[in-house]
Amino acid sequence: MYKTLLVPVDGRPRSARSLDIAGRIANRWDAHVAGLYVKQPVFVPAWTEAGTRQLAEMQERINAELAAEAKARFDAGVRAGGIARAEWRVDEGPLAETVALHARYADLVVVNQTNPDAETRSNFADTVIMEVGRPVLIVPYTGEFKTLGEHVLVCWNAGREAARAVTDALPFLRAAKRVTVLSIVDKAAPRAYGEVPGADIALYLARHGVNAEAARTVAAEVSVGDEILSRAFDYGADLIVMGAYGHSRAREIVLGGATRTVLHSMTVPVLMSR
């Protein structure tokens, strides 16, 4: 079970999306929710002489105001979600690295998808996944999610990251009404999947009390990421579980990859592990 959840929060209304999902998870497993606001360090240029103190004080004041807005957002979300166990944290430092540090004392991190239409190369969720060493649940930027984890689509490629994701997602998988294990077979290495693709991981899950059905597809013209999203829609899945960056991150950034496609185009929450 997940007993400690970490939710990065800021003052923007969209922060409530991840907090709402975290509240549902917390209520299901009687978990503790830690909200975290990360202040940006005060920066005063070395060449600045006049007004140095005033500049630092202004930045401190802005930081305090933003932290207060984030706390108000968190408190409202806790009340609305009926979260019984919650705490508020404020820390300072680089955003993703600070979140990752706090997340190492949590079972699950819940973050919002970066706006896919934003003209920015930075991707907060992507960086957290790389740094945290914990499963990360990403909530899509848009959409409404009446259910979470009733039908879970597990993406299986017999890789290390996929194995980690399956284990990390066991609380969701045990509680699900339906679990579909999708084996996306690489024609260049078919033996990696066993004699019957998906059968071995389905047996593993059965021993953990998960009734999973196996489905199979072959990586073809359509990208693996697009295939995952298409199958999730076809099956009516309300949660995707997958490993992140089965290839090197640099290779995925240059050539594209399933992780980046799903992070950009997700339509349901996705649990990723690495």
C-alpha positions in Angstrom: 0.0 0.0 0.0 1.0 3.6 -0.5 1.3 5.2 3.0 3.1 8.5 2.2 2.3 10.6 -0.9 4.3 13.7 -1.9 2.5 16.4 -4.0 4.4 19.5 -5.2 2.0 22.5 -5.0 2.1 26.1 -6.1 -0.4 28.9 -6.2 -1.9 28.1 -9.6 -5.4 26.6 -9.7 -4.1 23.7 -11.8 -2.1 22.5 -8.8 -5.4 21.2 -7.5 -5.5 18.5 -10.1 -2.7 16.5 -8.7 -3.9 17.2 -5.2 -7.3 15.8 -6.0 -5.8 12.6 -7.3 -3.6 12.3 -4.3 -6.6 12.8 -2.0 -8.4 9.9 -3.7 -5.4 7.6 -3.3 -4.9 8.7 0.3 -8.5 8.0 1.2 -8.3 4.6 -0.4 -5.2 3.5 1.6 -5.4 5.8 4.6 -2.2 7.5 3.5 -0.4 10.6 4.6 -0.2 13.5 2.1 2.7 15.9 2.2 2.3 19.1 0.2 5.5 20.7 -0.8 6.3 24.2 -2.1 9.8 24.9 -3.3 11.0 28.5 -3.0 13.5 29.7 -5.6 16.7 30.9 -4.0 17.2 34.6 -3.7 19.5 35.8 -6.5 21.3 39.1 -6.4 23.7 39.7 -9.3 27.3 40.0 -8.2 27.6 43.3 -10.2 24.8 44.9 -8.3 25.9 47.3 -5.6 23.1 49.9 -5.2 19.8 48.5 -3.9 21.2 45.0 -3.1 19.3 44.8 0.2 16.1 46.1 -1.4 16.4 43.6 -4.3 16.9 40.7 -1.9 14.0 41.8 0.3 11.7 42.1 -2.7 12.6 38.6 -3.8 12.0 37.3 -0.2 8.6 39.0 -0.1 7.6 37.5 -3.5 8.7 34.1 -2.3 6.6 34.4 0.9 3.6 35.5 -1.0 3.8 32.6 -3.5 4.3 30.2 -0.6 1.2 31.5 1.1 -0.8 31.2 -2.1 0.4 27.6 -2.4 -0.5 26.7 1.2 -4.0 28.2 0.7 -4.4 26.0 -2.4 -3.2 22.9 -0.4 -5.4 23.6 2.6 -8.4 24.0 0.3 -7.6 20.8 -1.5 -7.2 18.9 1.8 -10.6 20.1 3.0 -12.3 19.4 -0.4 -10.8 15.9 -0.6 -11.5 15.0 3.0 -7.8 14.1 3.5 -7.4 13.0 7.1 -3.6 13.0 7.3 -1.8 16.0 5.7 1.2 18.2 6.3 2.7 21.2 4.6 6.3 21.7 3.8 8.3 24.6 2.4 11.9 24.2 1.1 14.3 26.1 -1.0 16.4 25.1 -4.0 16.3 23.9 -7.6 12.7 22.7 -8.1 13.0 19.1 -9.5 16.0 18.2 -7.4 14.4 19.5 -4.2 11.2 17.6 -5.0 13.2 14.5 -5.6 14.9 14.8 -2.2 11.6 14.9 -0.4 10.2 12.2 -2.5 12.7 9.7 -1.4 10.8 9.5 1.9 7.5 8.9 0.2 5.9 5.9 -1.5 4.5 7.8 -4.5 5.0 11.2 -6.0 1.9 12.9 -7.7 2.7 15.6 -10.2 0.9 17.5 -13.0 1.8 17.0 -16.7 3.7 20.0 -18.1 1.5 22.0 -20.4 2.1 20.1 -23.8 1.3 23.3 -25.7 3.8 25.5 -23.8 6.8 26.7 -25.8 9.4 25.4 -23.4 12.0 22.7 -23.5 11.8 22.1 -19.7 9.6 19.3 -18.5 9.2 19.1 -14.7 7.6 15.6 -14.6 10.4 14.3 -16.9 13.1 15.6 -14.6 11.5 14.3 -11.5 11.2 10.8 -13.0 14.9 10.8 -13.7 15.9 12.0 -10.3 13.5 10.6 -7.7 14.0 6.8 -7.4 10.3 6.4 -6.6 7.2 5.8 -8.8 5.8 9.0 -10.2 2.1 9.4 -11.0 1.6 12.1 -13.7 -1.9 13.7 -14.0 -2.8 15.0 -17.5 -2.9 18.7 -18.0 -6.5 18.6 -19.2 -9.5 16.2 -18.8 -11.7 14.9 -16.0 -11.0 11.6 -14.3 -14.1 10.1 -12.6 -12.2 6.9 -11.9 -8.6 6.0 -11.2 -7.2 2.5 -11.3 -10.4 0.5 -12.1 -9.0 -0.7 -15.4 -5.2 -0.5 -15.5 -3.1 -0.9 -18.7 0.3 -2.3 -17.9 2.9 -1.8 -20.7 5.3 -4.7 -20.7 8.4 -5.0 -22.8 10.3 -7.4 -20.4 12.7 -4.6 -19.6 14.2 -3.5 -16.2 12.1 -0.3 -16.1 8.9 -2.1 -16.8 9.6 -4.7 -14.1 10.2 -1.8 -11.6 6.9 -0.1 -12.7 4.9 -3.3 -12.2 6.2 -3.8 -8.7 5.7 -0.2 -7.8 2.1 -0.3 -9.1 1.1 -3.4 -7.1 -1.3 -1.6 -4.8 -3.2 -0.2 -7.8 -3.1 -3.6 -9.6 -4.5 -5.5 -6.6 -7.3 -3.1 -6.2 -8.2 -2.9 -9.9 -11.4 -4.4 -11.4 -9.5 -5.2 -14.5 -5.8 -5.3 -15.5 -4.6 -5.7 -19.1 -0.9 -6.5 -19.7 0.1 -5.2 -23.1 3.3 -6.8 -24.5 4.7 -4.7 -27.2 7.0 -7.2 -28.8 10.3 -6.1 -30.4 10.7 -8.3 -33.5 14.5 -8.0 -33.2 14.4 -9.7 -29.7 11.3 -11.9 -29.4 12.9 -14.4 -26.9 13.1 -11.7 -24.3 9.3 -12.0 -23.8 9.2 -15.7 -23.1 7.5 -18.4 -25.1 4.1 -16.6 -24.8 4.5 -12.8 -24.5 2.8 -11.6 -21.4 2.3 -15.0 -19.9 5.2 -14.9 -17.4 4.4 -11.4 -16.1 0.7 -12.4 -15.8 1.6 -15.4 -13.7 3.8 -13.2 -11.5 0.9 -10.9 -11.0 -1.5 -13.8 -10.3 0.7 -14.8 -7.4 0.2 -11.3 -6.0 -3.5 -11.6 -6.2 -3.9 -9.7 -9.5 -6.2 -11.1 -12.2 -4.5 -9.9 -15.3 -5.3 -10.6 -18.9 -2.5 -10.6 -21.5 -2.7 -8.7 -24.8 0.0 -8.6 -27.5 1.1 -6.3 -30.3 4.2 -6.0 -32.4 6.1 -2.7 -32.6 5.4 -1.7 -36.2 5.1 1.5 -38.2 3.2 3.4 -35.5 5.5 4.5 -32.6 5.4 2.5 -29.3 4.1 5.6 -27.4 1.3 6.1 -29.8 0.4 2.4 -29.7 0.2 2.6 -25.9 -2.1 5.6 -26.0 -4.3 4.1 -28.7 -4.7 0.8 -26.8 -5.5 2.7 -23.5 -8.3 4.5 -25.4 -9.6 1.3 -27.0 -9.6 -0.6 -23.7 -11.1 2.3 -21.7 -8.2 2.2 -19.3 -8.1 4.9 -16.6 -4.5 4.3 -15.6 -1.4 3.4 -17.5 1.6 1.8 -15.8 4.9 1.8 -17.7 8.7 2.0 -17.3 10.4 5.2 -18.2 13.3 5.6 -20.6 14.0 2.0 -21.6 16.6 3.5 -23.9 19.0 6.2 -22.9 17.4 9.5 -22.2 19.6 11.2 -24.8 18.6 8.7 -27.4 14.9 9.3 -26.7 15.3 13.1 -26.8 17.0 12.9 -30.2 15.0 10.1 -31.8 11.8 10.3 -29.9 10.5 7.5 -27.7 7.6 6.0 -25.8 8.3 7.9 -22.6 8.4 11.3 -24.2 5.4 10.5 -26.4 3.3 9.5 -23.4 4.5 12.4 -21.3 3.5 14.8 -24.0 0.2 13.3 -25.2 -1.3 11.4 -22.2 -5.1 11.5 -21.8 -5.3 9.4 -18.5 -3.0 9.4 -15.5 0.3 7.5 -16.0 2.4 5.8 -13.3 6.1 5.7 -14.4 9.1 4.2 -12.8 12.7 4.0 -13.8 
